[in-house]
Amino acid sequence: MKLEIGNFYVKDEAQTDEAYGCYPAKRPIEEHIRKGFVCIDKPMGPSSHEVVVWVRKILEVEKTGHAGTLDPRVTGVLPVFIENATKLVKFLQESGKEYVCLMRLHGDVKKSEIERVMKLFIGRIYQKPPLKSAVKKRLRIREIYKIDVLEIEGRDVLFKVETESGTYIRKLCRDIGEVLGVGAHMQELRRTKTGNLTEDLCVTLQDLLDAYIFWKEEREEKYLREIIKPMELAVADLPKIVVKDTAVDAICHGADLSVKGIAYIEKNVQANKIVAIFTLKNELVAIGRALFDAEDMLKMNKGIAVDVQRVVMERGIYPSTWKKG
């Protein structure tokens, strides 16, 4: 008989020791900053790199990184990760993106024909990066998950598009224009979502600066806590495996996750898919690749369940019971 709690299978009921670790919402403000990220509403003008440097200087930290470059003329969601949380950048750069784009056609086309042609681009497409990109100019396959035409006014077409990471919307507009036979270019572009992070989370650089100064000068943490989100939120849409306290430090020292260390398994865990490993206090420990489906893990009595690919938590936060054998 399978024991279940909500979306989780119970592998081995376990309790957490309050002497170790810390619930994300209860972290001291300095730790909250180090293990957090901020979604900046990137303005038109500066590069993504410049925005990341400004965040680093505002918060007086040593390390920041962003999840997905936006060109200087593009606005919108730019998640900037701080200190410990920068370990997540590689995984979140590869997450899906959503944009709202204004495309300008170079000739007159019927509305019905525009809508028909744009639907042809849903699915897997070939793209060669434009000349002004930072990657090699080789043909690549990218997937367009969805295109919704929002408004057409004369030669201006406003549409929303959901894409695989690494898709060039400027090139997409050119290709649509070619198929329509009139040519087209991207007039304006705004990123509205990256992974599970949306515009609703966005703040301006000025908002961040004000909140930081308020904390530094007035010792008021509230606004900074609202703006900087715990890194756990950034991986909230990944399937989760919750581990016992006794398994945490072994993972932090580079061990893969054994089935004996598992307490709960989210039902949507699938073999060969990326999963997030959490403590019983909902702290992110690591990111890894599941070697089995959730139901198979549930039946196993021994063996490795997850190939750990990126450890996020520092060593020594939980007791190293693994050293005692």
N, C-alpha and C positions, 0 to 999 in steps of 0.2 A: 504493500500500500504506500502510495506517494504522499508524503506530508507536504503541504503547500501553504505559503503565506503570501497572499496577493499574487504578484507576478513571479514569485520565487519558489523553487523547490528547496526543501530543507534537506541538506546533506547530513548535517550533524549540528544539532542545536548547541549554541555556545553563548557564553556571557562574556562581556568585556570588563577588564579591570580598569577602574577609573583612575588608577595611579599612573597609567601610561597613555600617551597620545592626547588628543584634544578634538572635540567636536568642531568642525569648521566655523560654525557661527560663534563659538566662544574663544576663538584665537585672540591673543593680545594684538593690538593694532599693528605693531611692528611686524609680527608674524603674518598677520592678515595681508599686509602689503606684499611681503616677500612671496607669499603663496597665492597671489591673486592676479587678476588681469582686469584691464579696463577697455571697454569698447569705445573707441574714439570715433566721432562723426567727422571723418576726414574732410577738410575743406578743399576747394579747388585751389591749386597753386603749388603747395609743397609736395615733395615726394614722400612715399611711405617711410623711407629711411629717416628723413628729416623729422617726421612726426614721432617716430620711435625714439630718436635722440632727445626731442623736447620732453617727452614723458619721463625719460631717464633723468633729465636735469631737474624737472619739477619735483620728482619724488626723491631725488638725491640717492639713487640706487646705482649699483654697478652694472647691472645687466637687464636689458629689455629686448624683446623680439616680437615680430608681428606674424600673423597667420594669413598670408596671401597679399602680394603686392598690388597696390592700386597706382595707376599712372597719375602724374601730377594733375591732369585735368579731370580725373575721375573723383567723385565724392562718395561718402557713405561709410559702411561698417568696416572698421579696421581694428580688430582685436589686438591689443598690445599686452604681452605677457611679461611678468615681472619676476626677476631673480629665479627662485626654484621653479616657478610655473613655466619658464622658457623651455623646459624639457618637453613640453607638450606641443611646441611649435610645429615640429616636423609632421606630427599626426594630423594636426588641424589645418595645415596648409593643403592637405590632400582631400579635405572635406568639400562637399558640394557648395555651389554658390548660386545666389539669386540676384538678378540685376533688373533695373528699369532703364530702358534705353530709348532715346529719341533718335530715330534714323531719318535722314533726309534723302529722298529719291531725286534723281537727276532728270526725271521726266514724268509725265502724267501716266498713271496706271489705275485701272478700275479697282475699287475697294475689294470686290470679290476675288480678283486675280491676286492681289497682295496677300489676302488671307489664305488663299489656296497654296501659293508658293511658300509662304512661311511655314505652313504645316509640313511641307516636304523636308524641312530641316530638323524635324523632331526625330531623334534616334542617333545612331552613330554616324559621324561626319569626319571627313578628312580636313586637316588644317595644317598650313605651314605658318609658323610664327611670323609676324610682321618684322620689317627691318629694324624697328626701334625696340626690340624686345631683348631681354637678358639671356635668353636660352638659344640653343643651337637651331639653325634654320633648316630643320628637317621635317618631313611630312609626318604628322601624328594623327592618331584617331582620338576623337573626343566625343562625348555623348551629350546631346541636348535632351534633357528630360521633359521639358514642357515649354511651350511658347504661347502666350496669351496676348493678342492684339487688344490694347486698351482704348486707343483712339486713333483715327486717321483724319487729318485735316490737310487737304491739298496734297502736297508732296511730303508732308511730315507724318511719320508713323511712330506712335508711342507704343511700346510693347514691353511685357515682362517676360524674362527668360530664366529658367532654372537649368543649370549646367554642371557638368563634371568640372572639377578643378583643372585649371590650365587652359580653359577655353578662351579664345580671344574674340570678344564681342565686336571689336572694330573689324576684324576679318570676316566675322559672320555677316555684318551689314554689307560689306563689299560683295560677298558671295550671293546674298539675297538679291542685291542690285543687278548682278550679272545674269542670274536666272530670269529676272523680270525683264531683262533686255534694255534697261535704261541707266543702270549704274546707281550706286548709293554710297553714302558715307555715314559714319556715326557722328551725330551732332553733339549729344550729351549722354553721359552714363553715370548711373548711381548704383552702388552695390547695396542691396537691402537685406542681405542675409549671407552668412558664412557658417556652414555647419548648422548648429541649432541656435546661433547667436544672431539676433535680429535688431532692426533699427530701434526697437523699444528700449534696448539696453544702452543706446548710444548717448554719450555726453561730449561736450566740446572740451578743447584743451583749457579754455578759460575756466570752465566748471571744475576741472581737475585741480588747477592752480588755486582757485578760491578755496576749495575743500581742504587742500593740503595746508595752506596758510592758516586757515581757521583752526586746524588741529595743532599746528606748530605754535601759534600765538595764543590761542584761547583754550587749548587742550580739549577741544570738542571733536570727538571722533565720529559722530553720527553721519555727517555728510560724506566723509571719506569712505566709511564702511558701505554707504549706499552706492557710491560710484565704483569702487573697486570690488569686484566680485570674487568669491573663492574659486580657485582653479577647478574644483569639482564640478562646477556648473558647466564648464566648457566641454566636459565629456559626458554630460547627462544623457545624451542620446545613444551612447555606446552600451551594448549589453554588459551586465555587471556580474562579477563573482565576488562574494563577500567571504573574507578569510578570518580564521581564528587569530587571536592575539599572538599565539605561539608560532604562527607561520610568518608573521610580518617581517621580523628582522632578518630571517633567512633570505627572503625575497630581496630585501634591501642590500644584502651582501652578494647578490647575483644569482641566487638559486631560482630555478624554474618552480612553478607552483605544483605541488603534489596534491593528489586528491585528498590525502589525509589532512591537509591544511584548510580544506573548504568547509564553510559553514552553510552558505546559501548560494544557489545558482539561479540567475534569472532565466526564465523559460526560453527566451529568444536567443540564447547562446548557441552559436553554430560552429561546427568544425571549420578551421582555416579562416575564420573571421576575427577581426580585432575586438578585444574585450578590455574592459577596465576592471582592475582589481582594487577592492575597497576594504577598509577595516570595518569592524562592527560599529565604529563611531562615525562612519561615512567619510573617512579620510581616504584620499586617493593614494594608493601605494605604488602602482605600476600599470603600464599598458603592455598587453601581450597578445599572442595569437592562440586562440583556443584550438586544441588538438582533437577535441571531440564535441559532439552536440551535448546539450544540457542533460538530456535523458540518459545518454551513455555515461556521462560523468557521475550521475546519480547512482548507477549500478556498480561502478568500479570500486574496488577495495584498496587498490594500490596503483602506482604509476604516476606519470606526469600528465597533468591536465592542461596546463597553459605554458607555452614557450614565451617567457618574459622577454620583451624587446626593449623596454625603456623603464628604468626605475625612477620614480619621481620623489618618493619619500626619502629623507636622510636616514642614515644608519643610527642605531642607538636609541631611537624613540621608544621602541618596544623591547622587552627583555630578549636576550639571545639564548633562548632555551635550546636551540638547535645545536649549540656548541657542546652541550652536555650529552649529545648523542641520544 
